[in-house]
Amino acid sequence: MIIERTLSIGKSILLGEIDYDLSPQIETDWIDSTTYQQSNANKTLQSISSEIVTQSPEVIETSVEEAKHNFYFTIRFNEDNRLLGFVRLNRIDWTRRSGNIWLLIGNDVDRNRGFGTEALNLILKFAFSYLNLYHLNAWVRENNMIAFHFLEKAGFREEVRHQQTLNITGKSSDYLQMGLQKQDWFQLTKLIEIG
């Protein structure tokens, strides 16, 4: 589903609509960046992602509208509306009330400033409170400790380890499926509000 308005406004960021003229190329450039490839993607995933995001807006919108299983948002800085990244809820299974989450802060200068944490908190609230999902998955490479701890801090736990499934620059590594249950997220947010 394409959100054609601002979804949520946090302290520093807002989640808003995708600009189909600019967003796909920006996302492709960020995914193709050396920093992103070294920390997150393998060549297979990178080329699939680039192919998907450069589809025409009409193709994306048609497939999303038909399926109703994907939500795409930009992450923008409140002060100047500058594009910081993207966040997605995709592969939503409405019967099981589950889906996957993907988040990217594009430029190195915007990382480690709390934007990703704020975006993750906003999209989790949207997923669990508004969409009434019960479970979310996120995927991370085993040696990407920054992403692992980022998700763990939000309550995600390792659920499945796909052993030696990624081959990056000739070296095999595990791919981790991390999950977060709705009740665990609510418990964690209550503790944060109390603390």
mmCIF file of the C-alpha atoms, coordinates in Angstrom:
data_MODEL
# 
_entry.id   MODEL 
# 
loop_
_atom_site.group_PDB 
_atom_site.id 
_atom_site.type_symbol 
_atom_site.label_atom_id 
_atom_site.label_alt_id 
_atom_site.label_comp_id 
_atom_site.label_asym_id 
_atom_site.label_entity_id 
_atom_site.label_seq_id 
_atom_site.pdbx_PDB_ins_code 
_atom_site.Cartn_x 
_atom_site.Cartn_y 
_atom_site.Cartn_z 
_atom_site.occupancy 
_atom_site.B_iso_or_equiv 
_atom_site.pdbx_formal_charge 
_atom_site.auth_seq_id 
_atom_site.auth_comp_id 
_atom_site.auth_asym_id 
_atom_site.auth_atom_id 
_atom_site.pdbx_PDB_model_num 
ATOM 1   C CA . MET A 1 1   ? 0.000  0.000   0.000   1.00 0.00 ? 1   MET A CA 1 
ATOM 2   C CA . ILE A 1 2   ? 1.377  3.405   -0.895  1.00 0.00 ? 2   ILE A CA 1 
ATOM 3   C CA . ILE A 1 3   ? 1.052  5.984   1.854   1.00 0.00 ? 3   ILE A CA 1 
ATOM 4   C CA . GLU A 1 4   ? 0.401  9.366   0.280   1.00 0.00 ? 4   GLU A CA 1 
ATOM 5   C CA . ARG A 1 5   ? 0.851  11.466  3.390   1.00 0.00 ? 5   ARG A CA 1 
ATOM 6   C CA . THR A 1 6   ? 3.024  11.707  6.440   1.00 0.00 ? 6   THR A CA 1 
ATOM 7   C CA . LEU A 1 7   ? 2.549  8.583   8.514   1.00 0.00 ? 7   LEU A CA 1 
ATOM 8   C CA . SER A 1 8   ? 4.101  9.659   11.753  1.00 0.00 ? 8   SER A CA 1 
ATOM 9   C CA . ILE A 1 9   ? 6.188  12.467  13.156  1.00 0.00 ? 9   ILE A CA 1 
ATOM 10  C CA . GLY A 1 10  ? 8.803  11.787  15.791  1.00 0.00 ? 10  GLY A CA 1 
ATOM 11  C CA . LYS A 1 11  ? 11.191 14.089  17.633  1.00 0.00 ? 11  LYS A CA 1 
ATOM 12  C CA . SER A 1 12  ? 13.694 14.362  14.782  1.00 0.00 ? 12  SER A CA 1 
ATOM 13  C CA . ILE A 1 13  ? 12.191 12.499  11.835  1.00 0.00 ? 13  ILE A CA 1 
ATOM 14  C CA . LEU A 1 14  ? 9.005  11.809  9.980   1.00 0.00 ? 14  LEU A CA 1 
ATOM 15  C CA . LEU A 1 15  ? 7.894  8.794   7.960   1.00 0.00 ? 15  LEU A CA 1 
ATOM 16  C CA . GLY A 1 16  ? 6.294  9.862   4.722   1.00 0.00 ? 16  GLY A CA 1 
ATOM 17  C CA . GLU A 1 17  ? 5.395  8.952   1.190   1.00 0.00 ? 17  GLU A CA 1 
ATOM 18  C CA . ILE A 1 18  ? 7.762  7.690   -1.474  1.00 0.00 ? 18  ILE A CA 1 
ATOM 19  C CA . ASP A 1 19  ? 8.723  10.125  -4.244  1.00 0.00 ? 19  ASP A CA 1 
ATOM 20  C CA . TYR A 1 20  ? 8.597  7.813   -7.265  1.00 0.00 ? 20  TYR A CA 1 
ATOM 21  C CA . ASP A 1 21  ? 10.650 10.205  -9.373  1.00 0.00 ? 21  ASP A CA 1 
ATOM 22  C CA . LEU A 1 22  ? 13.616 10.439  -6.989  1.00 0.00 ? 22  LEU A CA 1 
ATOM 23  C CA . SER A 1 23  ? 13.456 7.733   -4.308  1.00 0.00 ? 23  SER A CA 1 
ATOM 24  C CA . PRO A 1 24  ? 14.256 4.639   -6.426  1.00 0.00 ? 24  PRO A CA 1 
ATOM 25  C CA . GLN A 1 25  ? 17.485 6.112   -7.815  1.00 0.00 ? 25  GLN A CA 1 
ATOM 26  C CA . ILE A 1 26  ? 18.590 7.403   -4.420  1.00 0.00 ? 26  ILE A CA 1 
ATOM 27  C CA . GLU A 1 27  ? 17.909 4.021   -2.826  1.00 0.00 ? 27  GLU A CA 1 
ATOM 28  C CA . THR A 1 28  ? 19.803 2.228   -5.594  1.00 0.00 ? 28  THR A CA 1 
ATOM 29  C CA . ASP A 1 29  ? 22.789 4.569   -5.142  1.00 0.00 ? 29  ASP A CA 1 
ATOM 30  C CA . TRP A 1 30  ? 22.799 3.937   -1.383  1.00 0.00 ? 30  TRP A CA 1 
ATOM 31  C CA . ILE A 1 31  ? 22.519 0.159   -1.808  1.00 0.00 ? 31  ILE A CA 1 
ATOM 32  C CA . ASP A 1 32  ? 25.335 0.221   -4.361  1.00 0.00 ? 32  ASP A CA 1 
ATOM 33  C CA . SER A 1 33  ? 27.592 2.197   -2.004  1.00 0.00 ? 33  SER A CA 1 
ATOM 34  C CA . THR A 1 34  ? 30.736 0.470   -0.773  1.00 0.00 ? 34  THR A CA 1 
ATOM 35  C CA . THR A 1 35  ? 29.855 1.097   2.883   1.00 0.00 ? 35  THR A CA 1 
ATOM 36  C CA . TYR A 1 36  ? 26.440 -0.525  2.538   1.00 0.00 ? 36  TYR A CA 1 
ATOM 37  C CA . GLN A 1 37  ? 27.794 -3.512  0.642   1.00 0.00 ? 37  GLN A CA 1 
ATOM 38  C CA . GLN A 1 38  ? 30.535 -4.113  3.212   1.00 0.00 ? 38  GLN A CA 1 
ATOM 39  C CA . SER A 1 39  ? 28.162 -4.033  6.164   1.00 0.00 ? 39  SER A CA 1 
ATOM 40  C CA . ASN A 1 40  ? 24.867 -5.326  4.828   1.00 0.00 ? 40  ASN A CA 1 
ATOM 41  C CA . ALA A 1 41  ? 24.478 -6.760  1.370   1.00 0.00 ? 41  ALA A CA 1 
ATOM 42  C CA . ASN A 1 42  ? 25.907 -9.442  -0.800  1.00 0.00 ? 42  ASN A CA 1 
ATOM 43  C CA . LYS A 1 43  ? 26.084 -9.032  -4.552  1.00 0.00 ? 43  LYS A CA 1 
ATOM 44  C CA . THR A 1 44  ? 23.015 -11.162 -5.199  1.00 0.00 ? 44  THR A CA 1 
ATOM 45  C CA . LEU A 1 45  ? 20.831 -9.248  -2.751  1.00 0.00 ? 45  LEU A CA 1 
ATOM 46  C CA . GLN A 1 46  ? 22.220 -5.945  -3.965  1.00 0.00 ? 46  GLN A CA 1 
ATOM 47  C CA . SER A 1 47  ? 21.362 -6.580  -7.595  1.00 0.00 ? 47  SER A CA 1 
ATOM 48  C CA . ILE A 1 48  ? 17.889 -7.857  -6.774  1.00 0.00 ? 48  ILE A CA 1 
ATOM 49  C CA . SER A 1 49  ? 17.255 -4.753  -4.643  1.00 0.00 ? 49  SER A CA 1 
ATOM 50  C CA . SER A 1 50  ? 18.506 -2.425  -7.368  1.00 0.00 ? 50  SER A CA 1 
ATOM 51  C CA . GLU A 1 51  ? 16.289 -4.141  -9.928  1.00 0.00 ? 51  GLU A CA 1 
ATOM 52  C CA . ILE A 1 52  ? 13.228 -3.856  -7.693  1.00 0.00 ? 52  ILE A CA 1 
ATOM 53  C CA . VAL A 1 53  ? 13.649 -0.216  -6.719  1.00 0.00 ? 53  VAL A CA 1 
ATOM 54  C CA . THR A 1 54  ? 14.218 0.935   -10.300 1.00 0.00 ? 54  THR A CA 1 
ATOM 55  C CA . GLN A 1 55  ? 10.927 -0.486  -11.560 1.00 0.00 ? 55  GLN A CA 1 
ATOM 56  C CA . SER A 1 56  ? 8.557  2.121   -12.846 1.00 0.00 ? 56  SER A CA 1 
ATOM 57  C CA . PRO A 1 57  ? 6.264  3.685   -10.249 1.00 0.00 ? 57  PRO A CA 1 
ATOM 58  C CA . GLU A 1 58  ? 3.258  2.275   -12.074 1.00 0.00 ? 58  GLU A CA 1 
ATOM 59  C CA . VAL A 1 59  ? 4.616  -1.294  -11.853 1.00 0.00 ? 59  VAL A CA 1 
ATOM 60  C CA . ILE A 1 60  ? 5.392  -0.940  -8.152  1.00 0.00 ? 60  ILE A CA 1 
ATOM 61  C CA . GLU A 1 61  ? 2.080  0.700   -7.322  1.00 0.00 ? 61  GLU A CA 1 
ATOM 62  C CA . THR A 1 62  ? 0.058  -1.849  -9.314  1.00 0.00 ? 62  THR A CA 1 
ATOM 63  C CA . SER A 1 63  ? 1.761  -4.818  -7.693  1.00 0.00 ? 63  SER A CA 1 
ATOM 64  C CA . VAL A 1 64  ? 1.516  -3.280  -4.234  1.00 0.00 ? 64  VAL A CA 1 
ATOM 65  C CA . GLU A 1 65  ? -2.117 -2.283  -4.653  1.00 0.00 ? 65  GLU A CA 1 
ATOM 66  C CA . GLU A 1 66  ? -3.003 -5.764  -5.872  1.00 0.00 ? 66  GLU A CA 1 
ATOM 67  C CA . ALA A 1 67  ? -1.143 -7.575  -3.136  1.00 0.00 ? 67  ALA A CA 1 
ATOM 68  C CA . LYS A 1 68  ? -1.732 -5.245  -0.156  1.00 0.00 ? 68  LYS A CA 1 
ATOM 69  C CA . HIS A 1 69  ? 1.257  -6.875  1.501   1.00 0.00 ? 69  HIS A CA 1 
ATOM 70  C CA . ASN A 1 70  ? 3.817  -4.054  1.415   1.00 0.00 ? 70  ASN A CA 1 
ATOM 71  C CA . PHE A 1 71  ? 4.183  -0.624  3.008   1.00 0.00 ? 71  PHE A CA 1 
ATOM 72  C CA . TYR A 1 72  ? 6.996  1.691   1.851   1.00 0.00 ? 72  TYR A CA 1 
ATOM 73  C CA . PHE A 1 73  ? 8.029  4.917   3.575   1.00 0.00 ? 73  PHE A CA 1 
ATOM 74  C CA . THR A 1 74  ? 10.731 7.529   3.372   1.00 0.00 ? 74  THR A CA 1 
ATOM 75  C CA . ILE A 1 75  ? 12.546 8.625   6.506   1.00 0.00 ? 75  ILE A CA 1 
ATOM 76  C CA . ARG A 1 76  ? 12.946 12.400  6.467   1.00 0.00 ? 76  ARG A CA 1 
ATOM 77  C CA . PHE A 1 77  ? 14.553 14.932  8.786   1.00 0.00 ? 77  PHE A CA 1 
ATOM 78  C CA . ASN A 1 78  ? 11.878 17.117  10.434  1.00 0.00 ? 78  ASN A CA 1 
ATOM 79  C CA . GLU A 1 79  ? 13.768 20.393  10.174  1.00 0.00 ? 79  GLU A CA 1 
ATOM 80  C CA . ASP A 1 80  ? 14.369 20.499  6.419   1.00 0.00 ? 80  ASP A CA 1 
ATOM 81  C CA . ASN A 1 81  ? 12.506 17.457  5.016   1.00 0.00 ? 81  ASN A CA 1 
ATOM 82  C CA . ARG A 1 82  ? 15.863 16.012  3.871   1.00 0.00 ? 82  ARG A CA 1 
ATOM 83  C CA . LEU A 1 83  ? 15.733 12.345  2.831   1.00 0.00 ? 83  LEU A CA 1 
ATOM 84  C CA . LEU A 1 84  ? 17.584 10.192  5.379   1.00 0.00 ? 84  LEU A CA 1 
ATOM 85  C CA . GLY A 1 85  ? 16.516 6.717   4.326   1.00 0.00 ? 85  GLY A CA 1 
ATOM 86  C CA . PHE A 1 86  ? 13.750 4.218   3.748   1.00 0.00 ? 86  PHE A CA 1 
ATOM 87  C CA . VAL A 1 87  ? 11.765 1.766   5.840   1.00 0.00 ? 87  VAL A CA 1 
ATOM 88  C CA . ARG A 1 88  ? 9.552  -1.051  4.601   1.00 0.00 ? 88  ARG A CA 1 
ATOM 89  C CA . LEU A 1 89  ? 7.079  -3.530  5.971   1.00 0.00 ? 89  LEU A CA 1 
ATOM 90  C CA . ASN A 1 90  ? 6.777  -6.226  3.355   1.00 0.00 ? 90  ASN A CA 1 
ATOM 91  C CA . ARG A 1 91  ? 5.608  -9.763  2.731   1.00 0.00 ? 91  ARG A CA 1 
ATOM 92  C CA . ILE A 1 92  ? 2.777  -9.243  5.168   1.00 0.00 ? 92  ILE A CA 1 
ATOM 93  C CA . ASP A 1 93  ? 0.807  -12.421 5.760   1.00 0.00 ? 93  ASP A CA 1 
ATOM 94  C CA . TRP A 1 94  ? -2.580 -11.153 6.948   1.00 0.00 ? 94  TRP A CA 1 
ATOM 95  C CA . THR A 1 95  ? -3.696 -14.628 8.056   1.00 0.00 ? 95  THR A CA 1 
ATOM 96  C CA . ARG A 1 96  ? -0.704 -15.072 10.365  1.00 0.00 ? 96  ARG A CA 1 
ATOM 97  C CA . ARG A 1 97  ? -0.507 -11.317 11.095  1.00 0.00 ? 97  ARG A CA 1 
ATOM 98  C CA . SER A 1 98  ? 3.226  -11.320 10.365  1.00 0.00 ? 98  SER A CA 1 
ATOM 99  C CA . GLY A 1 99  ? 5.656  -9.596  8.033   1.00 0.00 ? 99  GLY A CA 1 
ATOM 100 C CA . ASN A 1 100 ? 9.220  -8.473  7.418   1.00 0.00 ? 100 ASN A CA 1 
ATOM 101 C CA . ILE A 1 101 ? 10.855 -5.164  8.194   1.00 0.00 ? 101 ILE A CA 1 
ATOM 102 C CA . TRP A 1 102 ? 13.714 -3.484  6.317   1.00 0.00 ? 102 TRP A CA 1 
ATOM 103 C CA . LEU A 1 103 ? 15.354 -0.164  7.205   1.00 0.00 ? 103 LEU A CA 1 
ATOM 104 C CA . LEU A 1 104 ? 18.142 1.838   5.570   1.00 0.00 ? 104 LEU A CA 1 
ATOM 105 C CA . ILE A 1 105 ? 19.772 5.102   6.643   1.00 0.00 ? 105 ILE A CA 1 
ATOM 106 C CA . GLY A 1 106 ? 21.579 6.056   3.462   1.00 0.00 ? 106 GLY A CA 1 
ATOM 107 C CA . ASN A 1 107 ? 24.457 8.414   4.215   1.00 0.00 ? 107 ASN A CA 1 
ATOM 108 C CA . ASP A 1 108 ? 27.241 7.702   6.684   1.00 0.00 ? 108 ASP A CA 1 
ATOM 109 C CA . VAL A 1 109 ? 26.872 11.176  8.231   1.00 0.00 ? 109 VAL A CA 1 
ATOM 110 C CA . ASP A 1 110 ? 23.273 10.396  9.204   1.00 0.00 ? 110 ASP A CA 1 
ATOM 111 C CA . ARG A 1 111 ? 24.079 7.109   10.967  1.00 0.00 ? 111 ARG A CA 1 
ATOM 112 C CA . ASN A 1 112 ? 24.583 6.834   14.735  1.00 0.00 ? 112 ASN A CA 1 
ATOM 113 C CA . ARG A 1 113 ? 22.470 9.936   15.343  1.00 0.00 ? 113 ARG A CA 1 
ATOM 114 C CA . GLY A 1 114 ? 19.324 8.141   16.511  1.00 0.00 ? 114 GLY A CA 1 
ATOM 115 C CA . PHE A 1 115 ? 17.401 8.476   13.240  1.00 0.00 ? 115 PHE A CA 1 
ATOM 116 C CA . GLY A 1 116 ? 17.305 4.707   12.652  1.00 0.00 ? 116 GLY A CA 1 
ATOM 117 C CA . THR A 1 117 ? 16.132 4.017   16.205  1.00 0.00 ? 117 THR A CA 1 
ATOM 118 C CA . GLU A 1 118 ? 13.401 6.620   15.932  1.00 0.00 ? 118 GLU A CA 1 
ATOM 119 C CA . ALA A 1 119 ? 12.292 5.302   12.518  1.00 0.00 ? 119 ALA A CA 1 
ATOM 120 C CA . LEU A 1 120 ? 12.245 1.733   13.825  1.00 0.00 ? 120 LEU A CA 1 
ATOM 121 C CA . ASN A 1 121 ? 10.150 2.749   16.836  1.00 0.00 ? 121 ASN A CA 1 
ATOM 122 C CA . LEU A 1 122 ? 7.651  4.589   14.608  1.00 0.00 ? 122 LEU A CA 1 
ATOM 123 C CA . ILE A 1 123 ? 7.300  1.710   12.147  1.00 0.00 ? 123 ILE A CA 1 
ATOM 124 C CA . LEU A 1 124 ? 6.939  -0.841  14.981  1.00 0.00 ? 124 LEU A CA 1 
ATOM 125 C CA . LYS A 1 125 ? 4.156  1.252   16.470  1.00 0.00 ? 125 LYS A CA 1 
ATOM 126 C CA . PHE A 1 126 ? 2.502  1.408   13.049  1.00 0.00 ? 126 PHE A CA 1 
ATOM 127 C CA . ALA A 1 127 ? 2.886  -2.360  12.510  1.00 0.00 ? 127 ALA A CA 1 
ATOM 128 C CA . PHE A 1 128 ? 1.716  -3.515  15.931  1.00 0.00 ? 128 PHE A CA 1 
ATOM 129 C CA . SER A 1 129 ? -0.836 -0.839  16.860  1.00 0.00 ? 129 SER A CA 1 
ATOM 130 C CA . TYR A 1 130 ? -2.323 0.277   13.541  1.00 0.00 ? 130 TYR A CA 1 
ATOM 131 C CA . LEU A 1 131 ? -1.942 -2.836  11.353  1.00 0.00 ? 131 LEU A CA 1 
ATOM 132 C CA . ASN A 1 132 ? -2.391 -5.173  14.335  1.00 0.00 ? 132 ASN A CA 1 
ATOM 133 C CA . LEU A 1 133 ? 0.437  -7.469  13.250  1.00 0.00 ? 133 LEU A CA 1 
ATOM 134 C CA . TYR A 1 134 ? 1.612  -10.052 15.810  1.00 0.00 ? 134 TYR A CA 1 
ATOM 135 C CA . HIS A 1 135 ? 5.119  -10.850 14.596  1.00 0.00 ? 135 HIS A CA 1 
ATOM 136 C CA . LEU A 1 136 ? 7.835  -9.141  12.551  1.00 0.00 ? 136 LEU A CA 1 
ATOM 137 C CA . ASN A 1 137 ? 11.036 -10.546 11.071  1.00 0.00 ? 137 ASN A CA 1 
ATOM 138 C CA . ALA A 1 138 ? 14.255 -8.792  10.162  1.00 0.00 ? 138 ALA A CA 1 
ATOM 139 C CA . TRP A 1 139 ? 17.214 -10.383 8.376   1.00 0.00 ? 139 TRP A CA 1 
ATOM 140 C CA . VAL A 1 140 ? 20.843 -9.652  9.173   1.00 0.00 ? 140 VAL A CA 1 
ATOM 141 C CA . ARG A 1 141 ? 24.256 -11.070 8.338   1.00 0.00 ? 141 ARG A CA 1 
ATOM 142 C CA . GLU A 1 142 ? 25.869 -12.759 11.333  1.00 0.00 ? 142 GLU A CA 1 
ATOM 143 C CA . ASN A 1 143 ? 28.922 -10.507 11.298  1.00 0.00 ? 143 ASN A CA 1 
ATOM 144 C CA . ASN A 1 144 ? 26.930 -7.278  11.011  1.00 0.00 ? 144 ASN A CA 1 
ATOM 145 C CA . MET A 1 145 ? 27.025 -6.656  14.750  1.00 0.00 ? 145 MET A CA 1 
ATOM 146 C CA . ILE A 1 146 ? 25.817 -3.069  14.433  1.00 0.00 ? 146 ILE A CA 1 
ATOM 147 C CA . ALA A 1 147 ? 22.543 -4.194  12.803  1.00 0.00 ? 147 ALA A CA 1 
ATOM 148 C CA . PHE A 1 148 ? 22.263 -7.167  15.172  1.00 0.00 ? 148 PHE A CA 1 
ATOM 149 C CA . HIS A 1 149 ? 22.562 -4.978  18.299  1.00 0.00 ? 149 HIS A CA 1 
ATOM 150 C CA . PHE A 1 150 ? 20.322 -2.298  16.770  1.00 0.00 ? 150 PHE A CA 1 
ATOM 151 C CA . LEU A 1 151 ? 17.527 -4.857  16.343  1.00 0.00 ? 151 LEU A CA 1 
ATOM 152 C CA . GLU A 1 152 ? 18.244 -6.562  19.660  1.00 0.00 ? 152 GLU A CA 1 
ATOM 153 C CA . LYS A 1 153 ? 17.919 -3.228  21.483  1.00 0.00 ? 153 LYS A CA 1 
ATOM 154 C CA . ALA A 1 154 ? 14.435 -2.883  19.969  1.00 0.00 ? 154 ALA A CA 1 
ATOM 155 C CA . GLY A 1 155 ? 13.456 -6.327  21.301  1.00 0.00 ? 155 GLY A CA 1 
ATOM 156 C CA . PHE A 1 156 ? 14.228 -8.540  18.288  1.00 0.00 ? 156 PHE A CA 1 
ATOM 157 C CA . ARG A 1 157 ? 15.716 -11.968 19.067  1.00 0.00 ? 157 ARG A CA 1 
ATOM 158 C CA . GLU A 1 158 ? 17.505 -14.467 16.862  1.00 0.00 ? 158 GLU A CA 1 
ATOM 159 C CA . GLU A 1 159 ? 14.951 -17.066 15.792  1.00 0.00 ? 159 GLU A CA 1 
ATOM 160 C CA . VAL A 1 160 ? 16.552 -18.892 12.861  1.00 0.00 ? 160 VAL A CA 1 
ATOM 161 C CA . ARG A 1 161 ? 20.146 -19.200 11.724  1.00 0.00 ? 161 ARG A CA 1 
ATOM 162 C CA . HIS A 1 162 ? 20.588 -20.056 8.053   1.00 0.00 ? 162 HIS A CA 1 
ATOM 163 C CA . GLN A 1 163 ? 24.075 -21.509 8.105   1.00 0.00 ? 163 GLN A CA 1 
ATOM 164 C CA . GLN A 1 164 ? 26.617 -20.637 5.440   1.00 0.00 ? 164 GLN A CA 1 
ATOM 165 C CA . THR A 1 165 ? 23.933 -19.237 3.129   1.00 0.00 ? 165 THR A CA 1 
ATOM 166 C CA . LEU A 1 166 ? 25.716 -16.015 2.178   1.00 0.00 ? 166 LEU A CA 1 
ATOM 167 C CA . ASN A 1 167 ? 28.888 -15.979 0.124   1.00 0.00 ? 167 ASN A CA 1 
ATOM 168 C CA . ILE A 1 168 ? 30.402 -12.536 0.198   1.00 0.00 ? 168 ILE A CA 1 
ATOM 169 C CA . THR A 1 169 ? 33.755 -12.029 -1.484  1.00 0.00 ? 169 THR A CA 1 
ATOM 170 C CA . GLY A 1 170 ? 34.452 -15.761 -1.307  1.00 0.00 ? 170 GLY A CA 1 
ATOM 171 C CA . LYS A 1 171 ? 33.722 -16.097 2.405   1.00 0.00 ? 171 LYS A CA 1 
ATOM 172 C CA . SER A 1 172 ? 30.581 -17.907 3.595   1.00 0.00 ? 172 SER A CA 1 
ATOM 173 C CA . SER A 1 173 ? 28.603 -16.588 6.535   1.00 0.00 ? 173 SER A CA 1 
ATOM 174 C CA . ASP A 1 174 ? 25.324 -17.225 8.304   1.00 0.00 ? 174 ASP A CA 1 
ATOM 175 C CA . TYR A 1 175 ? 22.169 -15.240 7.713   1.00 0.00 ? 175 TYR A CA 1 
ATOM 176 C CA . LEU A 1 176 ? 20.091 -14.572 10.830  1.00 0.00 ? 176 LEU A CA 1 
ATOM 177 C CA . GLN A 1 177 ? 16.342 -14.245 10.952  1.00 0.00 ? 177 GLN A CA 1 
ATOM 178 C CA . MET A 1 178 ? 15.450 -12.101 13.941  1.00 0.00 ? 178 MET A CA 1 
ATOM 179 C CA . GLY A 1 179 ? 11.905 -11.787 15.212  1.00 0.00 ? 179 GLY A CA 1 
ATOM 180 C CA . LEU A 1 180 ? 9.823  -9.585  17.464  1.00 0.00 ? 180 LEU A CA 1 
ATOM 181 C CA . GLN A 1 181 ? 6.438  -10.532 18.915  1.00 0.00 ? 181 GLN A CA 1 
ATOM 182 C CA . LYS A 1 182 ? 3.766  -7.885  19.502  1.00 0.00 ? 182 LYS A CA 1 
ATOM 183 C CA . GLN A 1 183 ? 3.432  -8.713  23.226  1.00 0.00 ? 183 GLN A CA 1 
ATOM 184 C CA . ASP A 1 184 ? 7.216  -8.427  23.713  1.00 0.00 ? 184 ASP A CA 1 
ATOM 185 C CA . TRP A 1 185 ? 7.239  -5.048  22.003  1.00 0.00 ? 185 TRP A CA 1 
ATOM 186 C CA . PHE A 1 186 ? 4.350  -3.773  24.160  1.00 0.00 ? 186 PHE A CA 1 
ATOM 187 C CA . GLN A 1 187 ? 6.129  -5.003  27.309  1.00 0.00 ? 187 GLN A CA 1 
ATOM 188 C CA . LEU A 1 188 ? 9.363  -3.294  26.258  1.00 0.00 ? 188 LEU A CA 1 
ATOM 189 C CA . THR A 1 189 ? 7.621  0.007   25.447  1.00 0.00 ? 189 THR A CA 1 
ATOM 190 C CA . LYS A 1 190 ? 5.843  -0.045  28.834  1.00 0.00 ? 190 LYS A CA 1 
ATOM 191 C CA . LEU A 1 191 ? 9.205  -0.520  30.579  1.00 0.00 ? 191 LEU A CA 1 
ATOM 192 C CA . ILE A 1 192 ? 10.698 2.365   28.623  1.00 0.00 ? 192 ILE A CA 1 
ATOM 193 C CA . GLU A 1 193 ? 7.762  4.648   29.515  1.00 0.00 ? 193 GLU A CA 1 
ATOM 194 C CA . ILE A 1 194 ? 8.053  3.732   33.221  1.00 0.00 ? 194 ILE A CA 1 
ATOM 195 C CA . GLY A 1 195 ? 11.846 4.084   33.294  1.00 0.00 ? 195 GLY A CA 1 
# 
